[in-house]
Amino acid sequence: MADVQVLVVGVGACEGAPPEEVLGLVRDAVREAGLPETAVAELATVDVKGEEPGIVEAAVRSGCRS
C-alpha cells in the first residue's frame, strides 16, 4: 500500500525556534509512533503561533500545510 498523508501533527515552539528543531522533533515523534514521515499531511498550532517563522518554515520544508 502506498504511503498516505493522514496525520495532523500539533506543534508548539518557543518564539524564535529554528525550523530545523521543529522538523527534528516532528520527525522523532512520527518515527517513535512507528509511522513514516510521509504520513504527515499538516502541522497544526494555536492561533498565536500560526505566524511563528520556525513553524511556518518547517511546514514549507516538509511539504505540509500549516
MIDOSE-1310 file (N, C-alpha, C; in nm, 2 decimals, decimal comma, always signed):
residues 66
madv	+0,08/-0,12/+0,00/+0,00/+0,00/+0,00/+0,09/+0,12/+0,00; +0,06/+0,22/-0,08/+0,13/+0,35/-0,09/+0,11/+0,43/+0,04; +0,22/+0,50/+0,07/+0,21/+0,59/+0,19/+0,10/+0,70/+0,16; +0,02/+0,72/+0,26/-0,09/+0,82/+0,25/-0,07/+0,92/+0,36
qvlv	-0,08/+1,05/+0,32/-0,07/+1,15/+0,42/-0,20/+1,16/+0,50; -0,19/+1,12/+0,63/-0,31/+1,11/+0,71/-0,30/+1,18/+0,85; -0,18/+1,22/+0,88/-0,15/+1,28/+1,02/-0,16/+1,43/+1,02; -0,21/+1,48/+1,12/-0,20/+1,62/+1,16/-0,12/+1,63/+1,29
vgvg	-0,01/+1,69/+1,28/+0,08/+1,69/+1,40/+0,07/+1,83/+1,47; +0,03/+1,83/+1,59/+0,03/+1,95/+1,67/+0,17/+2,00/+1,71; +0,20/+2,12/+1,68/+0,33/+2,18/+1,71/+0,32/+2,30/+1,79; +0,41/+2,30/+1,89/+0,43/+2,42/+1,97/+0,58/+2,45/+1,97
aceg	+0,61/+2,58/+1,99/+0,75/+2,62/+1,99/+0,77/+2,75/+2,06; +0,89/+2,76/+2,12/+0,92/+2,89/+2,18/+0,95/+2,99/+2,06; +0,93/+3,12/+2,09/+0,95/+3,22/+1,99/+1,09/+3,21/+1,95; +1,11/+3,22/+1,82/+1,24/+3,21/+1,76/+1,30/+3,07/+1,74
appe	+1,22/+2,97/+1,77/+1,27/+2,83/+1,75/+1,30/+2,81/+1,60; +1,42/+2,75/+1,57/+1,46/+2,73/+1,43/+1,38/+2,62/+1,37; +1,35/+2,63/+1,24/+1,27/+2,53/+1,17/+1,33/+2,39/+1,18; +1,47/+2,38/+1,18/+1,54/+2,26/+1,19/+1,50/+2,18/+1,32
evlg	+1,49/+2,26/+1,43/+1,45/+2,20/+1,55/+1,31/+2,15/+1,55; +1,22/+2,23/+1,50/+1,08/+2,19/+1,48/+1,06/+2,07/+1,40; +1,13/+2,07/+1,28/+1,12/+1,95/+1,20/+1,18/+1,82/+1,27; +1,29/+1,84/+1,33/+1,35/+1,73/+1,40/+1,26/+1,67/+1,51
lvrd	+1,19/+1,75/+1,58/+1,10/+1,70/+1,68/+0,98/+1,63/+1,62; +0,93/+1,69/+1,51/+0,82/+1,62/+1,44/+0,86/+1,49/+1,39; +0,97/+1,48/+1,32/+1,02/+1,35/+1,27/+1,04/+1,25/+1,38; +1,10/+1,29/+1,49/+1,13/+1,20/+1,60/+0,99/+1,14/+1,65
avre	+0,89/+1,23/+1,67/+0,76/+1,18/+1,72/+0,70/+1,09/+1,63; +0,70/+1,12/+1,50/+0,64/+1,03/+1,40/+0,71/+0,89/+1,40; +0,84/+0,89/+1,40/+0,92/+0,77/+1,40/+0,89/+0,69/+1,52; +0,88/+0,75/+1,64/+0,86/+0,68/+1,77/+0,72/+0,62/+1,76
aglp	+0,63/+0,68/+1,68/+0,49/+0,62/+1,67/+0,49/+0,50/+1,57; +0,61/+0,48/+1,50/+0,62/+0,37/+1,41/+0,56/+0,40/+1,27; +0,55/+0,53/+1,24/+0,49/+0,57/+1,12/+0,59/+0,64/+1,03; +0,57/+0,64/+0,90/+0,67/+0,70/+0,81/+0,65/+0,85/+0,81
etav	+0,76/+0,92/+0,79/+0,75/+1,07/+0,78/+0,65/+1,12/+0,68; +0,63/+1,04/+0,57/+0,55/+1,08/+0,46/+0,40/+1,08/+0,50; +0,37/+1,02/+0,62/+0,23/+1,02/+0,67/+0,18/+1,16/+0,72; +0,27/+1,25/+0,74/+0,23/+1,38/+0,79/+0,18/+1,47/+0,68
aela	+0,05/+1,51/+0,70/-0,02/+1,59/+0,60/-0,02/+1,74/+0,64; -0,02/+1,76/+0,77/-0,03/+1,90/+0,81/+0,03/+1,92/+0,95; +0,09/+2,04/+0,97/+0,13/+2,08/+1,10/+0,03/+2,18/+1,15; -0,02/+2,16/+1,28/-0,12/+2,25/+1,34/-0,06/+2,31/+1,46
tvdv	-0,11/+2,43/+1,49/-0,06/+2,50/+1,61/-0,18/+2,60/+1,66; -0,16/+2,65/+1,77/-0,26/+2,75/+1,82/-0,25/+2,88/+1,74; -0,35/+2,96/+1,74/-0,36/+3,08/+1,66/-0,24/+3,17/+1,68; -0,20/+3,19/+1,81/-0,09/+3,29/+1,83/+0,04/+3,24/+1,78
kgee	+0,06/+3,12/+1,75/+0,18/+3,06/+1,69/+0,18/+3,04/+1,54; +0,06/+3,07/+1,48/+0,04/+3,05/+1,34/+0,13/+3,12/+1,25; +0,19/+3,23/+1,30/+0,28/+3,31/+1,22/+0,43/+3,29/+1,26; +0,45/+3,20/+1,35/+0,59/+3,18/+1,40/+0,67/+3,13/+1,29
pgiv	+0,78/+3,20/+1,26/+0,86/+3,17/+1,14/+0,92/+3,02/+1,14; +0,96/+2,98/+1,26/+1,01/+2,84/+1,26/+0,91/+2,73/+1,23; +0,79/+2,76/+1,27/+0,68/+2,66/+1,25/+0,63/+2,67/+1,10; +0,62/+2,79/+1,05/+0,58/+2,81/+0,91/+0,68/+2,75/+0,82
eaav	+0,81/+2,78/+0,84/+0,92/+2,73/+0,75/+0,93/+2,58/+0,77; +0,91/+2,52/+0,88/+0,91/+2,38/+0,90/+0,80/+2,31/+0,81; +0,68/+2,37/+0,81/+0,57/+2,32/+0,73/+0,61/+2,33/+0,58; +0,67/+2,44/+0,54/+0,71/+2,46/+0,40/+0,81/+2,35/+0,36
rsgc	+0,91/+2,34/+0,44/+1,02/+2,25/+0,41/+0,97/+2,10/+0,40; +0,87/+2,07/+0,48/+0,83/+1,93/+0,49/+0,72/+1,91/+0,38; +0,67/+2,01/+0,32/+0,57/+1,99/+0,22/+0,43/+1,98/+0,28; +0,42/+2,02/+0,40/+0,29/+2,02/+0,47/+0,22/+2,15/+0,46
rs	+0,09/+2,15/+0,49/+0,02/+2,27/+0,52/+0,04/+2,31/+0,66; +0,03/+2,44/+0,68/+0,03/+2,49/+0,82/-0,08/+2,57/+0,86
